[in-house]
Structure formats: C-alpha cells, structure tokens
Amino acid sequence: MKRLILVLFGGLVLASCAYKNTAEETQKFASQLVSDPFSLTGDYHWTFQLMGGIQHSVHTFYPDSITYSMDGRVYATDYTMRKLSYDQSINKWIGQDEDSIVYVLFFRDLTDTTLTLYKHKCSSNGLAEAIEFELPPPDATEDHGWNMYAHSATDKADRLPVAGTYSAPTESLVLSDSVVILNNKPFSRLSYHAGERRWVGQADSIFLQIFIRDISDSAQLHLSVTEFNNLERAYRTQYSSVDFREYARE
C-alpha cells in the first residue's frame, strides 16, 4: 500500500488521488495493448539525494508485474503494478497498481548490471494517456527524467558530470560535485539529480540551484544559476521554467 510522507518530491507536488482505471476501460483499449513477453527480472536500485537526505528507489521486475518502493527522509512509498501491456520493439511497459492508477515505463541502455528507466504516472486520462504517451527524448527532464538503476543496492548516487572554472559576464563559477563556488562563495552539495539535471547546494541559509542544459561541450556550458533563501523553492522550480546563460571555461 502506498505511503505518502511529504508532498514535495523533486519539484513536483504529489497527490494521493489520480485517474483510476476501470475494467471497462481496459477492455475498451484491449486491441491497442501489446502482449510481448517481459523477460527482465530482479531488483534494480537507484540512490540519490534530495533536500539533504538520501532516497533509495527500487524497482523489482517480474514477468507479470513490477513492484516499486522508495525509502528516505523526504518521501516513502511502495506499490505493485500489474502488467497490462509490453511492446518489446520500443521497450514500453504499461501497468496498473492496486489503486487502479496507470503507469507507463520505458527502458533503454539495458546491460547485465544496469538499466536506464523513464516512468510516467497517468494522472489525467489513465490507460488512454498511457497508450498515447510516446518515447521521451534522451534529454527529457519531465517526470524526473531518465535515471540509471543498478542491480547492486550499493550503487553510487548521481554525480555532477562536469568540473572546472567557468565564467559569464557577471559571474564566476568553480564547479565540482561536492562544492560549487559562486563569486568566491562556496556552496556545499545537498544533491545532484541527473534526470532533472539539477544541482542544489547550501551556504549558511542560502541555497544555490544549478540546472545544466547541455554538457556535450565541456568548454562551454549553458547553465541556469539561481540563489534562494528557501530550500523548497530550490527544489520546486522546474527545468522548463528557467533561463540559461552561456558560461565559458577559463
């Protein structure tokens, strides 16, 4: 059964109510569901930091269902999704939990030890929404983006993928995973979420939020760099709502 501990999670407001699927709707869309066998099995783990605390996310795969659990200081939940559809050609899985809420999952970069997963909760239109939901681009940040899971429960948390000194006309940044220095002021890492491309750090009562738009060229980054005096606002802000500036490596 689901357990909601805090409504704030990664910038999204989570609600206990959502569109509930019915047996009639499942029958209505039966011809659009795909019954490819689902062969992925076992536990896949992802550990990340959120608001200064550790969150541990686990998907356990079975041929006919996926069990999900998350534990941590900010948010905890557990539920099982029964398989409704799996299309092997695009690795699209659709399932329904015990509360009749529909989820759609996509998988890519499957190896013997890791997989990258995108998960969308169909809150507006249930199964119809899941069927219409298309493969997200590899750089998508909605729904917390794509995230890598590993078989081992001791997998490492996401790490900031760039480091060095960068500057814009009015700012100087020294980037590293553990500390970011903005105009000579050091901010200690609270979290980095690779799927959302969001780094958050703290200096006294000030919180620094950095979004990374593109890391294909480490000599020139496009970043959104914002200071907040409220930690919740630093996590509530979404990637799609910020402005980016160009920073050149020194």
C-alpha positions as CSV (number, residue, x, y, z in Angstrom):
1,M,0.0,0.0,0.0
2,K,1.2,3.5,-0.8
3,R,2.6,5.7,2.0
4,L,2.8,9.4,1.4
5,I,5.2,11.2,3.8
6,L,5.8,14.6,2.2
7,V,4.1,16.2,-0.8
8,L,7.2,17.8,-2.2
9,F,9.4,15.5,-4.2
10,G,11.9,16.7,-6.8
11,G,9.9,19.8,-7.6
12,L,6.6,18.1,-8.1
13,V,3.5,18.1,-5.9
14,L,2.3,14.6,-5.4
15,A,-1.3,13.9,-4.8
16,S,-2.9,10.8,-3.4
17,C,-5.7,11.0,-5.9
18,A,-5.3,10.3,-9.6
19,Y,-7.3,9.0,-12.6
20,K,-8.4,5.4,-11.7
21,N,-8.6,2.9,-14.5
22,T,-11.6,0.5,-14.8
23,A,-12.1,-3.0,-16.2
24,E,-14.3,-1.5,-18.8
25,E,-11.6,0.9,-20.0
26,T,-9.1,-1.9,-20.1
27,Q,-11.5,-3.9,-22.3
28,K,-12.1,-0.8,-24.4
29,F,-8.4,-0.4,-25.3
30,A,-7.6,-4.1,-25.4
31,S,-6.8,-4.1,-29.1
32,Q,-4.1,-1.4,-28.5
33,L,-2.3,-3.3,-25.8
34,V,0.7,-5.4,-26.7
35,S,1.4,-8.8,-25.1
36,D,5.1,-9.3,-25.8
37,P,6.8,-11.4,-23.0
38,F,8.6,-9.3,-20.4
39,S,11.9,-11.1,-19.5
40,L,13.5,-8.5,-17.2
41,T,13.7,-9.9,-13.6
42,G,15.3,-8.9,-10.3
43,D,15.9,-5.8,-8.2
44,Y,17.3,-2.6,-9.7
45,H,18.3,0.2,-7.3
46,W,18.9,3.9,-7.6
47,T,20.2,6.0,-4.7
48,F,20.0,9.8,-4.9
49,Q,20.0,12.8,-2.6
50,L,17.0,15.1,-2.1
51,M,16.8,18.1,0.2
52,G,19.9,17.0,2.1
53,G,18.7,13.4,2.6
54,I,19.3,10.1,1.0
55,Q,16.5,8.5,-1.1
56,H,16.6,4.8,-2.1
57,S,14.4,3.8,-5.1
58,V,13.9,0.1,-6.0
59,H,12.1,-1.5,-9.0
60,T,11.7,-5.3,-8.7
61,F,10.8,-6.9,-12.0
62,Y,8.6,-10.0,-12.6
63,P,7.2,-11.4,-15.9
64,D,3.7,-10.2,-15.0
65,S,4.3,-7.2,-12.7
66,I,6.7,-4.6,-11.3
67,T,7.0,-3.8,-7.6
68,Y,8.2,-0.3,-6.6
69,S,9.4,1.0,-3.3
70,M,11.2,4.2,-2.1
71,D,12.5,5.0,1.3
72,G,14.1,8.1,2.6
73,R,13.6,11.2,4.8
74,V,11.6,13.1,2.3
75,Y,9.4,10.6,0.6
76,A,8.4,6.9,1.0
77,T,6.1,4.6,-0.9
78,D,5.5,1.1,-2.0
79,Y,3.1,-0.5,-4.5
80,T,2.9,-3.2,-7.2
81,M,2.0,-2.5,-10.8
82,R,0.3,-5.4,-12.7
83,K,1.3,-5.6,-16.4
84,L,-1.3,-4.5,-18.9
85,S,1.0,-4.2,-22.0
86,Y,4.6,-4.5,-23.1
87,D,5.9,-3.6,-26.5
88,Q,9.3,-5.1,-26.9
89,S,10.1,-3.1,-30.1
90,I,10.2,0.2,-28.1
91,N,10.6,-1.2,-24.5
92,K,7.3,0.3,-23.5
93,W,5.6,-1.2,-20.4
94,I,2.2,-0.3,-19.1
95,G,0.9,-1.4,-15.7
96,Q,-1.8,-0.7,-13.1
97,D,-1.3,-0.6,-9.4
98,E,-3.7,-1.8,-6.6
99,D,-5.4,1.6,-6.6
100,S,-6.2,1.3,-10.3
101,I,-3.6,4.1,-11.2
102,V,-1.9,3.5,-14.5
103,Y,1.9,4.0,-15.1
104,V,3.9,3.8,-18.3
105,L,7.6,2.9,-18.2
106,F,10.3,3.0,-20.9
107,F,13.7,1.2,-20.7
108,R,16.9,1.8,-22.5
109,D,20.6,1.0,-22.2
110,L,20.0,-2.4,-20.7
111,T,23.1,-4.3,-19.6
112,D,23.7,-7.3,-17.3
113,T,24.0,-4.9,-14.4
114,T,22.2,-1.6,-15.2
115,L,19.3,-0.1,-17.0
116,T,18.0,3.4,-17.6
117,L,14.3,4.0,-16.8
118,Y,11.7,6.6,-17.5
119,K,8.4,6.5,-15.6
120,H,5.2,8.4,-16.1
121,K,2.2,8.4,-13.8
122,C,-1.0,8.8,-15.9
123,S,-2.9,11.2,-13.7
124,S,-5.2,12.8,-16.3
125,N,-6.6,10.1,-18.5
126,G,-5.4,6.7,-17.3
127,L,-4.9,3.9,-19.8
128,A,-5.7,6.2,-22.8
129,E,-3.0,8.5,-21.7
130,A,-0.5,5.6,-21.3
131,I,-1.2,4.3,-24.8
132,E,-0.7,7.8,-26.3
133,F,2.4,8.5,-24.3
134,E,5.4,8.5,-26.7
135,L,9.0,7.6,-26.0
136,P,10.6,10.6,-24.3
137,P,13.8,12.1,-25.8
138,P,17.0,11.0,-24.1
139,D,17.4,14.5,-22.5
140,A,13.9,14.7,-21.1
141,T,13.6,16.3,-17.7
142,E,9.8,15.8,-17.1
143,D,8.7,13.1,-14.6
144,H,12.3,13.3,-13.1
145,G,13.8,12.3,-16.5
146,W,15.7,9.2,-17.3
147,N,17.5,7.6,-14.4
148,M,20.0,4.7,-14.2
149,Y,19.3,1.8,-11.9
150,A,21.8,-0.9,-11.0
151,H,21.4,-4.5,-9.7
152,S,23.6,-3.7,-6.6
153,A,22.0,-1.9,-3.7
154,T,25.3,-0.1,-3.1
155,D,25.2,1.8,-6.4
156,K,26.6,5.3,-6.2
157,A,24.5,8.4,-6.2
158,D,24.4,10.7,-9.2
159,R,27.5,12.8,-9.6
160,L,27.8,16.2,-11.3
161,P,29.3,15.3,-14.8
162,V,31.4,18.5,-15.2
163,A,34.1,20.2,-13.2
164,G,36.3,23.3,-13.6
165,T,36.2,27.1,-13.5
166,Y,33.6,28.8,-15.7
167,S,32.6,32.4,-16.1
168,A,29.8,34.6,-17.5
169,P,29.9,38.5,-17.8
170,T,28.9,39.0,-14.1
171,E,29.6,35.6,-12.5
172,S,32.5,33.2,-11.8
173,L,31.8,29.5,-11.1
174,V,34.1,26.8,-9.8
175,L,32.2,23.5,-10.4
176,S,32.8,20.2,-8.7
177,D,30.4,17.6,-7.4
178,S,30.8,18.3,-3.7
179,V,31.3,22.1,-3.8
180,V,30.4,24.9,-6.2
181,I,32.0,28.3,-5.7
182,L,29.9,31.2,-7.0
183,N,31.7,34.5,-7.0
184,N,34.1,33.3,-4.3
185,K,31.2,32.0,-2.1
186,P,31.3,28.1,-1.6
187,F,28.1,26.1,-1.6
188,S,28.3,22.5,-0.3
189,R,26.3,19.9,-2.2
190,L,22.9,18.8,-0.9
191,S,22.0,16.9,-4.1
192,Y,22.5,16.3,-7.8
193,H,19.7,14.7,-9.7
194,A,20.9,13.6,-13.2
195,G,17.4,13.0,-14.6
196,E,16.4,16.6,-13.7
197,R,19.9,18.0,-14.3
198,R,19.6,19.8,-11.0
199,W,22.4,20.5,-8.5
200,V,21.5,22.1,-5.2
201,G,23.9,23.3,-2.6
202,Q,23.9,25.4,0.6
203,A,25.9,28.2,2.1
204,D,24.6,29.2,5.6
205,S,20.9,30.0,4.9
206,I,21.3,30.5,1.2
207,F,20.6,27.7,-1.3
208,L,22.1,27.5,-4.8
209,Q,20.3,25.8,-7.7
210,I,22.0,24.9,-10.9
211,F,20.4,23.4,-14.0
212,I,22.6,22.1,-16.8
213,R,21.2,22.3,-20.3
214,D,24.0,20.8,-22.4
215,I,27.2,19.0,-21.4
216,S,28.3,17.9,-24.9
217,D,31.0,20.5,-24.9
218,S,32.6,21.0,-21.5
219,A,34.4,24.1,-22.7
220,Q,31.2,26.0,-23.0
221,L,28.2,25.3,-20.7
222,H,24.6,26.6,-20.7
223,L,23.6,26.9,-17.1
224,S,20.8,28.3,-15.0
225,V,22.3,29.6,-11.7
226,T,19.9,30.9,-9.0
227,E,20.2,31.6,-5.3
228,F,17.2,31.1,-3.0
229,N,16.6,31.7,0.7
230,N,14.1,28.9,0.8
231,L,15.1,25.3,0.1
232,E,11.7,24.2,-1.0
233,R,11.7,26.8,-3.8
234,A,15.1,25.5,-5.0
235,Y,13.5,22.0,-5.5
236,R,10.1,23.2,-6.7
237,T,11.5,25.2,-9.7
238,Q,11.3,23.2,-12.9
239,Y,13.9,22.9,-15.7
240,S,11.4,24.1,-18.3
241,S,10.7,27.4,-16.4
242,V,14.3,28.7,-16.1
243,D,16.5,30.8,-18.3
244,F,20.0,29.7,-19.3
245,R,23.2,31.7,-19.8
246,E,26.4,30.8,-21.5
247,Y,29.5,30.0,-19.3
248,A,32.9,29.7,-20.8
249,R,35.7,27.5,-19.3
250,E,38.7,29.5,-18.1
